[in-house]
């Protein structure tokens, strides 16, 4: 089953406390919605940053015996060389590019938009960033992989050859094993400026975005890192001027 031709509801949005001059677009994982992430983003609400958490359309997913669920594209297998839904991946990326375009029309330049996601959403955020002509502020990719990595090359790169990328992965992830993250970061280093790529692994962290487990805490810390430490959005840096980066249990690989 390929493609993603079913409609999705309007995104969950956490508005800026004041005038929005920057935005974070964050994509949820398979079977989820944007609501949970929007609730979490509300806890780190900032004066000039708008948080946008879109919902994937509902479609049959081959991996889950063709059960219908929120999914950005079809997932056929769970190994690095599994067949991929190329048509669905590309269509999903176009929908995210359209969302970025809408924010540009709303007055937020694309270079002040961070694109991120968890699991399948992180995969889509990476693919979109690599193929769009919209220059982005940064990318946050949590517990994910790079779709269609074997067919991607520098020739397809859009405007983000120098984009900062923060990639995070749990070492105990049973659903998207760490090897996916390792293969992804190695591919990214061949396409982007490797000095702008940060890969962090977390011991004992599984594959989860639930508030009850440590992954959620680390995921949000990771999101803050790219916003505050990468210095890609001035307003966010000012807001998090007191943000501390003590020992949080990760291992960083540049």
C-alpha distance (Angstrom), angle and dihedral (degrees) to the residues before:
residue distance angle dihedral
X1 . . .
X2 3.77 . .
X3 3.76 137.6 .
X4 3.78 134.5 35.6
X5 3.75 106.8 -116.3
X6 3.80 99.1 147.9
X7 3.78 117.9 102.7
X8 3.79 122.7 -112.2
X9 3.82 129.3 -149.2
X10 3.77 121.8 -104.4
X11 3.82 115.5 -75.5
X12 3.78 122.7 -91.1
X13 3.80 105.7 -112.4
X14 3.78 133.3 -162.1
X15 3.80 104.3 -163.2
X16 3.76 122.9 -142.6
X17 3.79 114.3 -96.6
X18 3.79 87.6 -123.7
X19 3.80 131.3 5.6
X20 3.80 111.5 -23.6
X21 3.80 112.0 -123.2
X22 3.82 96.3 158.0
X23 3.79 137.0 30.0
X24 3.79 142.4 -155.8
X25 3.81 116.9 -151.7
X26 3.80 109.4 -164.2
X27 3.82 123.6 -173.5
X28 3.81 121.7 -152.3
X29 3.79 127.5 -137.6
X30 3.80 133.0 -102.2
X31 3.80 114.5 -54.7
X32 3.79 93.4 8.6
X33 3.80 134.3 100.7
X34 3.77 133.8 -138.5
X35 3.80 93.8 -107.2
X36 3.80 97.7 85.7
X37 3.77 92.9 48.8
X38 3.81 91.2 46.6
X39 3.80 89.9 54.1
X40 3.78 89.7 52.0
X41 3.80 92.3 46.8
X42 3.79 88.7 53.8
X43 3.79 86.6 65.1
X44 3.80 91.1 60.6
X45 3.79 95.5 38.9
X46 3.79 112.7 159.6
X47 3.81 132.1 -161.6
X48 3.80 99.4 -109.8
X49 3.82 105.1 19.4
X50 3.79 124.5 96.3
X51 3.82 117.3 -156.6
X52 3.80 117.3 -149.6
X53 3.81 120.6 -170.3
X54 3.81 110.6 -179.8
X55 3.79 124.5 -163.4
X56 3.79 122.6 -123.4
X57 3.81 117.8 -125.4
X58 3.79 118.5 -103.4
X59 3.79 113.6 -106.1
X60 3.81 141.2 148.5
X61 3.81 111.8 -84.2
X62 3.79 117.4 -150.2
X63 3.81 93.1 -152.0
X64 3.81 90.3 58.6
X65 3.81 97.3 49.5
X66 3.82 91.0 -88.9
X67 3.79 92.6 -63.3
X68 3.79 111.7 160.3
X69 3.79 115.4 -115.2
X70 3.81 140.4 138.0
X71 3.78 106.0 -65.1
X72 3.79 133.7 155.6
X73 3.81 90.2 -146.8
X74 3.79 138.3 -15.3
X75 3.81 118.4 -74.1
X76 3.78 113.3 -152.3
X77 3.81 103.8 175.3
X78 3.81 143.4 2.7
X79 3.78 103.3 -132.0
X80 3.82 126.6 91.2
X81 3.81 92.8 -108.8
X82 3.81 98.3 43.3
X83 3.79 120.2 131.7
X84 3.81 112.2 -90.6
X85 3.78 134.8 -147.1
X86 3.80 96.0 -117.6
X87 3.80 94.6 172.2
X88 3.79 93.0 49.0
X89 3.81 93.8 45.3
X90 3.78 92.6 52.1
X91 3.79 92.5 45.5
X92 3.80 91.4 49.8
X93 3.80 90.5 50.1
X94 3.79 90.0 53.0
X95 3.80 90.0 53.5
X96 3.81 90.6 54.0
X97 3.80 91.2 46.9
X98 3.81 87.7 53.2
X99 3.80 89.4 52.2
X100 3.81 89.9 52.1
X101 3.80 89.7 48.9
X102 3.80 89.6 52.9
X103 3.80 91.2 54.3
X104 3.80 89.8 49.5
X105 3.81 88.2 53.6
X106 3.81 87.2 50.2
X107 3.80 88.8 59.2
X108 3.82 103.7 -95.1
X109 3.83 112.5 120.5
X110 3.79 114.3 -131.2
X111 3.81 90.5 -122.0
X112 3.82 86.9 65.7
X113 3.80 93.7 53.7
X114 3.81 122.2 96.4
X115 3.80 115.3 -157.1
X116 3.78 118.7 -156.7
X117 3.75 145.5 150.0
X118 3.78 150.0 171.4
X119 3.83 124.6 -112.9
X120 3.82 108.3 -38.0
X121 3.80 88.2 8.1
X122 3.79 90.6 53.3
X123 3.79 89.7 50.2
X124 3.79 90.6 53.0
X125 3.80 92.1 46.8
X126 3.81 90.8 55.0
X127 3.80 94.3 47.3
X128 3.80 91.9 46.3
X129 3.80 93.1 49.2
X130 3.80 92.0 50.5
X131 3.80 95.4 49.2
X132 3.80 104.5 36.4
X133 3.79 126.6 97.0
X134 3.81 88.4 -146.4
X135 3.80 110.6 104.2
X136 3.80 107.6 -131.1
X137 3.80 132.6 -158.1
X138 3.79 94.4 -132.2
X139 3.79 147.4 -42.8
X140 3.82 129.5 -119.0
X141 3.82 113.4 -163.3
X142 3.81 115.7 -176.1
X143 3.82 124.3 -171.0
X144 3.77 94.3 -23.8
X145 3.79 148.1 111.4
X146 3.81 139.2 -126.8
X147 3.82 111.3 -99.3
X148 3.80 118.8 -136.1
X149 3.80 89.2 5.1
X150 3.81 93.5 157.6
X151 3.80 91.8 59.1
X152 3.80 96.3 43.4
X153 3.79 120.4 97.9
X154 3.77 139.0 158.6
X155 3.79 88.5 -90.5
X156 3.82 91.2 70.9
X157 3.80 95.0 48.4
X158 3.76 116.2 122.7
X159 3.80 124.5 -165.6
X160 3.80 99.8 -44.5
X161 3.79 106.3 81.4
X162 3.82 89.2 124.7
X163 3.80 98.2 37.1
X164 3.83 115.9 135.5
X165 3.81 110.7 -117.4
X166 3.79 125.0 -164.9
X167 3.80 111.3 -168.0
X168 3.82 120.7 -176.2
X169 3.80 129.9 -176.6
X170 3.79 137.0 175.7
X171 3.79 114.4 -123.4
X172 3.82 90.4 -144.6
X173 3.81 95.6 49.4
X174 3.84 107.1 139.4
X175 3.82 96.8 -178.2
X176 3.80 101.8 45.9
X177 3.82 100.6 21.1
X178 3.78 120.8 -146.9
X179 3.81 90.7 -104.9
X180 3.82 87.6 72.7
X181 3.79 89.9 57.6
X182 3.80 92.4 46.3
X183 3.81 93.0 50.1
X184 3.79 89.5 47.1
X185 3.79 96.8 52.0
X186 3.80 91.6 47.0
X187 3.80 90.4 52.6
X188 3.81 92.1 46.3
X189 3.80 90.4 53.4
X190 3.81 89.8 58.5
X191 3.80 92.1 52.1
X192 3.80 105.6 34.4
X193 3.78 136.8 37.9
X194 3.83 101.0 -74.5
X195 3.80 90.4 -149.5
X196 3.81 88.1 67.1
X197 3.81 95.1 52.9
X198 3.80 121.8 90.5
X199 3.80 120.4 -175.1
X200 3.80 118.5 -169.6
X201 3.78 127.4 -175.6
X202 3.79 125.3 -163.2
X203 3.83 121.1 -149.0
X204 3.83 115.6 -127.4
X205 3.80 92.5 3.0
X206 3.83 113.9 138.4
X207 3.79 129.9 -159.8
X208 3.78 104.9 -78.2
X209 3.77 143.5 118.2
X210 3.79 96.6 -167.8
X211 3.82 118.4 129.0
X212 3.82 89.8 -131.7
X213 3.81 94.9 66.3
X214 3.76 133.0 64.5
X215 3.81 92.4 -113.9
X216 3.78 91.1 72.3
X217 3.81 91.7 52.2
X218 3.78 91.7 49.2
X219 3.80 92.6 44.2
X220 3.77 91.8 56.9
X221 3.78 91.6 43.9
X222 3.79 87.4 53.3
X223 3.77 91.2 51.2
X224 3.79 90.2 51.6
X225 3.79 90.5 48.7
X226 3.76 94.4 60.8
X227 3.78 90.9 43.9
X228 3.80 97.4 46.2
X229 3.80 108.7 23.5
X230 3.78 100.9 36.5
X231 3.81 90.1 58.0
X232 3.76 93.6 -140.6
X233 3.79 99.5 132.9
X234 3.78 116.3 42.6
X235 3.79 96.4 -158.5
X236 3.79 92.2 52.6
X237 3.78 92.1 48.5
X238 3.78 90.1 52.7
X239 3.79 90.7 49.1
X240 3.78 92.5 50.1
X241 3.80 96.3 40.3
X242 3.80 88.9 126.8
X243 3.80 94.2 46.7
X244 3.81 111.5 131.0
X245 3.80 124.3 -149.2
X246 3.79 103.1 -160.7
X247 3.79 125.0 157.4
X248 3.81 104.5 -52.4
X249 3.76 100.2 170.2
X250 3.78 102.3 -99.8
X251 3.75 132.5 124.5
X252 3.79 115.2 -138.2
X253 3.78 123.9 -148.6
X254 3.80 118.9 -173.3
